[in-house]
Amino acid sequence: MLKGPIALATIRTSAVLGLRLFVQAGTLLLVARMLGPEQFGGFVGISAIAIMLGSLSTLGMHLVLLRDVSRSAAGSSAIRSVVLQTALPMTLICGCLLFFVYLALAGGISAALILPSGGLVAIGASEILLLPLLALQAAVLHGRGQVAASQMLMMLPLALRLLVAVCISIVSVDDALSAYAYGYLSVSVVALAASFFALREPWPSIMTWRLPGRDMLVASGGFAAINFSRLAPLELDKALAGKLLPLETAGLYSAASRVVAAVTLPITAMNMSALPRLFREEGCHSQRTPKLLAIMYVAALVFGVLLSVGLWLAAPVFPWLFSSAYQGIEDVVKLLCFAIPGMTLRAVSGNVLMALGKPWWRIAFEVCGMAVLAVTAIVLIDRSSANGMAIALICSEWSMAAGGGTLLAVHLRRARKETSRAPSCA
């Protein structure tokens, strides 16, 4: 019977992420049908750039916050306050710099031509400036073991975006793309404001803010690189599709890719639930850690295969769900099913290496995977088809799964040799 703390947390988090899946699916279908393949491809290409850059906005301070709160007694408010004194100014400084980088990058691609300048600003401000601040709030809850609550907080802007999409669809706005972009920004403001009511703990006074010391900067920089390498493989394919394919074809591929990414949420729930414990056991060489990792890998592989089969069987439904404008999406979804087990295995390896003190090993294999994605996409892509992009993603995910698994095996072999002289975790 599933009764361990991680199993129970996984079940609770899976329930929340199941709700998130429903919200994401509803938003995806509404926005894709509302915008059509061409505008949808442009929107996803722009937002993918913003999401990738936004992953660097906190400079990894949200993961420092998660780590330190996880290790403190009962998620000490004092530890939270100390870390936030550094995390807040770093997030604002990095976010502002990255926002200007985003404007330079986004303005130079064809997808930007379908969005007004105000829409570009709205998407960038939401993903690069506001949502990273929300991530700091969610990290506190996550570190205290309230994984489901932290995910509810991060899901709030997604739920509000669904509401915006519903309203735009009902009202039949002439420029639906611009309306959705401005709504995108508005709901981020609302979600950040709501996070203060959820935590009921004020941020430290601006007079106490300070820049990080060298040790914290090194740690947070590693976490920032991890966060980027974790998110970039999920978004780089959409950005490349917007650059290398006609926008209509890019929209078709992006819709299929979003569907495939969404079905891996059960593995995401397991990884999130195990993360606080793995952080606590870093350097302790617990006897239980290898058993936990074995369970996580078996679950990732089994669920990955089952999800692939289930999505393959469901693929004929998607042309009807997305409308006749997305003819061909069934074939792309079926092709992307081969990437799902690689995605789930890669996600486990990445989270475990990060939590067990090998962040740069995670960065190494994920950066190599992104290089495989970019090179393979350029070589295989066909201007009339999204299949080349799908094959590139399959190659990338499986290369990362193999690389991450190999590096973790090397780390565990070294750890076993040190067990006799290392402290043991109860």
N, C-alpha and C positions, 0 to 999 in steps of 0.2 A: 504494500500500500504506500502511496506517495504521502509521506508525512514529514520528511526532512525540511529544514527551513528554506533551503534553496528550491526544493520541489514546490513547496507551498507558495513561495514568492513567485516562482515561475508561473504557477497556475493563476495567481492574482494578476500578475503583470500580463500574462497572455490574454486574460479577460479584457484588460484595459487596451492592449494592443489589438484585440479583436474589434473593439469599438473603434479604435483608430483606423483599422483596415476598412471598416464600414464607411467611416468619414472620408478617408482618402479615395476609396472607390467611388463614392457618390460625387466628390469634388471632381475627380478625374473624368468621369462620364459626363457630368454637366458642363464642365469647362471645355472638354474636347468637342462635344456636340455643339456647344454655343459658339465656339470660335471657328470650327472647321480645321482641317489638317494644316493649311498654310499658316494661319494666325497662331494655331496651337504650337506648331513647330517653332515659330519665332519666339513665342512667349517662353516655351520650355528652354530653348537655347539661351535666352537672356537670363532666366532665373537660375539655370545651372551654373552660369558664371558667378552669379551673386552668392549662391549657396556655397560654392567652393571657396570663394574668398571669405565669406562669413565664417567658415570653419576656423579661420585664423584670427578672427577679431579678438577673442579673449586671450590670445597668446597662450592657450592651454591652461589658463588660470582656473577654468571651471573644473578641470580634472584634478588640479592641485587641491581645489576646494573639496571635491569628492573624496580624494585620498585622505586628506587631513581630518575631515569630519568623520570618515569611516573609522579611522584609528583612534579618535578621541573618545573619552568616556561619554556614552549616551549622546553622541552628536553634539558636543559642547558648543553652546552659543558663543563662548569666548573665542574658541578656535575659528568659528565662522567669521566673527567680527575682525579678527586679526588678518585672515586671508583676504577678506573683502577690502580691507584698507589698501591693499596692493592691487587686487583684481579689478576693482572699479576704474581707477585711473588708467591702467594698462588697456582695458577693454575699450575705453573711450578714445585713447590715443591711437591704438592700432586700428580701431574701427574707422576713424576719420581718414587715416592714411589709405586704408584698403578701399574705402568708398571712392576716392579719386582714382585709384588704380582700376576699379570696376568701371567707372565712367569712360576711361580711356580704352579699355578692352572692349566693352559692350558697344561703344560708339563706332568701332571699326569693323563690325560684322554686318552682313546683310540683314540678319534678323532684326537689328535695331531700326531698320527703315519702316517697319510696320508699327512701331510704338512711338508715341510722342515723347518728347524729352521729359515731360512730367511723369510719364509712366515708367521710364527708365529710372528716374530718381526714386520713385515710390518703391519699386521692387528692390533696388539697392539699399535704400535706407532701412527697409524692413529686415532684410536678410543679414546685412552687415553691421547695422547699428543697434537695432532694437532686440531682435531675437537672441543675439549673444548675451545681452543683459538678462533675458528670461532664462537662458541656460545656466547662469550663475545661481538663480533662485532654485531651479530644479535640481542642481547639483547638491544643494544642502539637503533636500528631502531624500535624494538618492543615497547620499552618504549616511544618513540616519536609518537606512534600511527601508524607507518608505518608497520603494521602487515604483509601485503602482501609482502612488500619489504624484511622484515626479513626472511620470509619463502622462498623467492626466493634465498636469500643468503645461507640458510641452505640446499636448494635443489640442489645447484650447484655441490657439490661432488657426489650426487646421479646421476645427469645427466651425469657427466663425467664418472662415473662407467658404465653407460649404454653404453657410447661410447667405453670404454675399452672392454666391453663384446662383442660388435659388431665387433670390430677389431680382437679380438681373434677368434671369430667364423668364420670370413672371411678368416683369415690367416691359420686356422687349426693348431694351436700350439700343439706340442706333449704333453707338460705338462701344460694343460690349467689352472689347479688349482694354480700352482706356479705363472704363468703369471698374473692371475687375482689378486692374493694376492699382488704382487709388484705394479700392476696398482692401487690397492686400496690405497696404500700409496702415490703414485705419484699424484693422483687426489686431495688428501687432501692437499698436499703442494700447488698445483695450486689454489685451492679454497681459502685457507688462504691468499695467495698473492693477489687474486682478491678482497678480502674483503677490502683491504686498498684503492683500487681504488673506491670501492662503497661508502665508508664513507668519503674519502678525509680528514680524520683527523688523525694525527699521534698519536701513543701511547705515554704516558708520558715518559720522559727520565728515564733511569734505575737508575740515581742518586736520583730520587724522590721516588723510590719504597720503601715501608715499610710494615711491618707486621701489621695485623689488631689488633685493640684494643679489649678488652673483649666483649663490647656490640656488635660490628660488628661480632666478632667470634661466639658469641652465635646465632645471627640472621642468619649468613651464614651457620653455622652448621645445623640449623633447615632446611634451604632451601636445603642443600646438602642431608639430609636424605629424604626430600620430593622428590627431583629429582630422587634419587635411588629408592624409593618406587613407584614412577610413572612409571619408565622404567622397573624395575625388573620384575613386573608381565607380561610384554610383551615379555620378553626374557628368564625368568627362565624356562618356559616350554620347550623351544628349548634346553637349556643347560641340563635339566633333561632328555629329549628325547635322546640326544647324549650320556648320561651316562647310562641310563636304558634300551635302546632299541638297537638292532643291527643297525649299521649306515645306512643301506639301508632303514629300517623301519623309522628311525629317519628322514631321508631325505624326505620320503613321508609325515610324520606328519608336518615337518617344512614348506614344501611347502604349505600345506593346511592352516596352522596357519598364514603364511605370507599373504595369500589371504584374510583371514577373518579380520586380523588387518587392512589391507589396505582400506577396504570398510567403516570403521568408520571415515574416514577423514572429512566428513561434520561436525560431532560433534566436532572434533578437531578444525576446523576453528571457530566454534561458541565460544568455550572455549577460544581460543587465542584472539579473538576479544573483548570478555568481560573482559579479565584479567586486562588491564590497568584501566578501570573504577572501577572494584571491589577493586583493590589496593587503588585507590583514596578514596573510600568510607569506607575503613576499619576504624572502630571506630567512624564513623559519624552517623550510624544508619539512613541512608537515607530512606525516605518513599517509594522511587522507587525500593529499593533493593529487597524486597519480590516479587514484581511483576516481576522483571527481572528474579529472580530465578525460579518462577513458569513457565515462558515461556521457560527457558532453560531446565527444567525437562520434560515438555510436549514434547518439540522438541526432546530431547534425546530419550524418550520412543517411540514416533511415528516413528522417523527416524530409531531407532533400530529395530523395528518390520518390517518396510518396507524393510530395508536392508537385514534382515534375510530371508524374503520371496523371495526377488529378487535373493539373492545368492543361495537359495535352488533350485529355478527354473533353475538357470544357472549352477548348479553343474555338470550336464552330459557333459558339454563342456570341463571341466578341464583335463580329461584323454587324450583328443585329443590335447589340448594346451601344456601339459607338456610332451607328448610322451608316448608310450606304456610302458616304464620303470616305470611309476608312476601309474600302475593299482591299484585301491583301493582308489585313492585320492578323487573320487566323494563321497564315503561313509563318509570319514573323514570330508570333507567340509560340508556335510549336517548335521552331528552331531555337528560340531562347530557353525552352524547357531544359535543354542540355546543359545550360549554364547553372541551373539552380543548385545541384549538389556541390558544385565548386564554390558557389557563393556562400552556402552554409558552412562548409569546412573552412573556407578562408576567414569567415567572420569569427569562428571559434579560435583559430590560431592567432589572429590579430589581437583579440581581447586578452587571451591568456598571456601572450608574450609581453603585452603592455603591463598587465597587472603583476607579473612575476619579475619585473625589473629589467626587461629587455626591450624598451621602446624603440631603439634604433634598429633592432632586428626586424621589428614589425614594419617600420618605415622602409627598410631596404627591400623587403619582398613586395610591398604594395607599390612602391615607386617603380620597381622592375615590371610589375603587372601593368601599370599605367603606360609604361614605355611599349610593352607588347601590344596593348590596346591601340595606341596611336599609330605605331608602325603597321600593324596588321590592317587597321582601318584604311590607311592611305593606300596600301597595296591591293586590298581586296574590294574596296568599295566600288560599287557600280552606280553610276549616276541615275540609272532608271530603277534601282531596287534597293531595299533596305537590308537585304540578306547579307551583304558584305559586312555591314556594321554589326549585325547579329553574330556572325561567325567570329569577328574580331573580339566581341565581348566574351564569347565562349572560351576562346584561346586565352584571354586575359585572366578570367576567373579561375580556370583550371591551373594556369601557371602559378597564380598566387596561392591556390590551395596546396599545390605540391611544394612550393617554396616555404610557405609558412609551416607546414607539417614537418618538413625536414629540419628547419631551424629550431622548432620546439623540441624535437627529438634530441638534437644536439645539446640543448640547454638542460633537459631532464637527465641526460647521461652524465653531464658535468655535475649536476646537483646531487645525484646519487653518490658520487665519489666524495662529496663534501659533507654528506649527511652525518657521518660519525663525529665530525668536529664542529657541526653547526647546531644552534639552539633548536629545540623541538617545540612545535606548537601543540597545545592541548586540543 
